[in-house]
Amino acid sequence: MVTTTPLEEQLLELAGSVPDPELPVLTLRELGVVRAVRAHGTDSVEVDLTPTYTGCPAVEVMSLDIERVLREHGVREVTVRTVLAPAWSTDDITDEGRRKLREFGIAPPRTGATRGPVRVELGPTRREGGAADGTREPVRCPHCGSPETELLSRFSSTACKALRRCLTCREPFDHFKEL
């Protein structure tokens, strides 16, 4: 069991309040990438940050933003460590983060992804009314809620999103891919 002090809880809240640079509608806490804060006295802090994927180009900006916010609150020395294990998963996105993604027009990742190797399927791109294998929930349109969507491109504005289109309302939308 990991115990934290009241100061560390406060600093974790501050670090987690930083907006994600690629999805500014979400905070780093809602995205689930700020993992821990350790205070060394009152003016030195170490923050663990887990990127959404290895090589994520936003890690440097996230780190600088965390440092800036904590320094604005009186912390003199801030060290942000990139921690790759345990790996980040889309299951780490909070319910509030999922709600915000939907309201922003991005289909949130489906929950319950299994840990371990990720199976890559290159099969059909259309998911009308449900998953092709019947085991996963369909990707629902964030605009009208329809489960009848199709994949247009496996990559969208960022590597962690895919571009889809709703077959009901015909609107394109981003889908935050499951990991």
C-alpha positions in Angstrom: 0.0 0.0 0.0 1.4 3.4 -1.0 0.9 6.1 1.6 1.1 9.8 0.9 1.3 12.8 3.1 -1.3 15.6 2.9 1.4 17.8 1.2 2.0 15.0 -1.5 -1.8 14.7 -2.1 -2.0 18.5 -2.6 1.0 18.5 -5.0 -0.5 15.5 -6.9 -3.7 17.4 -7.3 -1.8 20.4 -8.6 0.4 18.3 -11.0 -2.8 16.5 -12.2 -4.6 19.8 -12.9 -2.3 20.5 -15.9 -4.2 20.3 -19.2 -3.0 17.6 -21.7 -1.2 19.5 -24.5 -2.8 17.4 -27.2 -6.2 17.1 -25.7 -6.6 20.3 -23.6 -10.1 19.3 -22.6 -8.5 16.7 -20.3 -6.2 17.2 -17.3 -3.3 14.9 -16.8 -5.1 13.4 -13.8 -8.2 12.6 -15.9 -5.9 11.1 -18.6 -4.3 9.0 -15.9 -0.6 9.8 -16.7 0.5 11.5 -13.4 1.2 8.5 -11.3 2.8 9.7 -8.1 4.4 12.7 -6.3 7.0 12.4 -3.6 7.9 15.4 -1.5 11.5 15.7 -0.1 11.0 18.4 2.5 8.8 21.3 1.5 10.7 22.7 -1.5 11.7 19.5 -3.5 9.3 17.3 -5.3 9.6 14.3 -7.6 6.7 13.5 -10.0 6.2 10.2 -11.8 4.7 10.7 -15.3 3.7 7.7 -17.6 3.3 8.6 -21.2 0.3 7.2 -23.2 2.9 5.4 -25.4 6.7 5.2 -25.5 8.0 8.1 -27.6 5.0 10.3 -27.0 6.0 13.7 -28.2 4.0 15.5 -25.6 6.0 14.2 -22.6 8.4 17.1 -22.7 5.6 19.7 -22.7 3.7 17.9 -20.0 6.9 17.8 -17.8 7.6 21.5 -18.3 3.9 22.4 -17.5 4.0 20.3 -14.3 7.3 22.0 -13.3 5.8 25.4 -14.0 2.6 24.8 -12.0 4.5 23.4 -9.0 7.0 26.2 -9.0 4.2 28.7 -9.1 3.0 27.1 -5.8 6.3 27.5 -4.1 8.2 24.3 -4.9 11.8 25.3 -5.7 13.1 22.0 -7.1 10.8 19.8 -9.3 12.0 16.6 -11.0 9.6 14.9 -13.4 10.5 11.3 -14.1 9.2 9.4 -17.1 8.1 6.0 -15.8 7.3 3.3 -18.4 6.3 0.5 -16.0 3.5 -0.3 -15.4 2.5 0.9 -18.8 -0.3 3.4 -19.2 -3.6 1.9 -20.5 -6.7 3.6 -21.7 -8.4 2.0 -18.7 -6.5 4.7 -16.7 -8.7 7.4 -18.1 -11.1 8.5 -15.4 -14.9 8.5 -15.9 -14.8 12.3 -15.9 -12.2 12.2 -18.6 -14.3 9.8 -20.7 -17.3 12.2 -20.3 -15.2 15.2 -21.3 -13.9 13.3 -24.4 -17.5 12.5 -25.5 -18.6 16.1 -25.0 -15.6 17.3 -27.0 -16.7 15.1 -29.9 -14.1 12.3 -29.4 -15.4 8.8 -28.8 -13.7 7.6 -25.6 -11.8 4.3 -25.6 -13.9 1.2 -24.7 -13.2 -0.1 -21.2 -11.9 -3.4 -20.0 -8.9 -3.7 -22.3 -6.8 -6.7 -21.3 -3.2 -6.1 -20.0 -0.4 -7.6 -22.0 0.2 -7.8 -25.7 -2.3 -5.8 -27.8 -3.8 -7.8 -30.7 -3.8 -5.8 -33.9 -6.6 -6.6 -36.3 -6.4 -5.6 -40.0 -9.9 -7.0 -40.8 -13.1 -5.1 -41.7 -13.2 -1.4 -40.8 -17.0 -1.3 -40.6 -18.7 -2.0 -37.3 -22.4 -1.9 -38.0 -24.4 -2.5 -34.8 -21.6 -4.2 -32.9 -18.2 -5.7 -33.1 -17.3 -8.0 -35.9 -16.6 -10.9 -33.4 -19.5 -10.0 -31.2 -17.3 -9.7 -28.0 -16.6 -6.0 -27.9 -18.9 -3.0 -27.6 -19.1 -1.0 -30.8 -17.5 2.4 -31.0 -20.4 4.8 -30.5 -20.7 8.1 -32.3 -20.1 10.9 -29.8 -22.6 13.1 -31.7 -25.7 10.9 -31.9 -24.8 7.8 -29.9 -25.2 5.4 -32.8 -23.2 2.2 -32.7 -23.1 2.1 -36.5 -19.7 3.5 -37.3 -16.9 2.8 -39.7 -13.1 3.3 -39.5 -11.8 5.8 -42.1 -8.2 5.9 -40.9 -6.3 4.0 -38.2 -4.6 7.4 -37.4 -6.0 10.8 -36.9 -4.7 14.1 -35.5 -2.5 12.2 -33.0 -1.2 8.6 -33.0 -3.4 7.7 -30.1 -6.6 8.4 -32.1 -8.3 6.9 -35.1 -10.7 8.7 -37.6 -14.2 7.2 -37.8 -17.5 8.2 -39.4 -21.0 7.6 -38.1 -23.2 5.7 -40.6 -26.3 7.3 -39.0 -25.6 11.0 -38.8 -22.7 10.8 -41.3 -20.4 13.0 -39.0 -16.7 12.1 -38.8 -15.2 11.9 -35.4 -12.0 10.9 -33.6 -11.9 7.7 -31.5 -9.3 7.5 -28.7 -7.9 4.0 -29.4 -7.8 1.4 -26.7 -4.4 0.2 -25.3 
